[in-house]
Amino acid sequence: MILTRTYRAPVDDVWASVTEPERTARWFGPWRGEAGPGRTVEVQLVFEESAPWYPMRIEACEPPHRLAVMTDDAVGSWSLELVLAEADGTTELRLIHHLTSTEQLGETGPGWEYYLDMLTVSRTGGPQPEFEQYYPAQKAYFESLK
């Protein structure tokens, strides 16, 4: 699954929004630990019930263009990638969730749309979106993509 957002900002600034703990805290959650390829940090999902901390292994980190991570939860393993590219002062961010099946697409897709919109709000200001605007509202759409 690939979801895209575009920002009128340099790639370094968007990269900071997705890698610096004080900035990730605004839209996803803070992280702690020694970051680097092959290392594991802990990420707190502050917008989830009980704000759990999850270990996240950094598979690749190529500033400011690519970050690949792996994490496990009750549903299974999640392989995620952020790819950033800048052209003429505009940066495109692609979130790639490497799915092993489409079984959870109806839940996963709306969740990532929510978080990417939270990222946008963290950068531009304005009210935070409500999760109910995404799930179950977008569930049928994502399920239709199977």
Helices and strands as residue ranges (DSSP letters): E 2-7, H 11-19, H 21-24, E 31-32, E 40-44, E 53-62, E 66-73, E 76-87, E 90-98, H 105-124, G 131-133, H 139-143
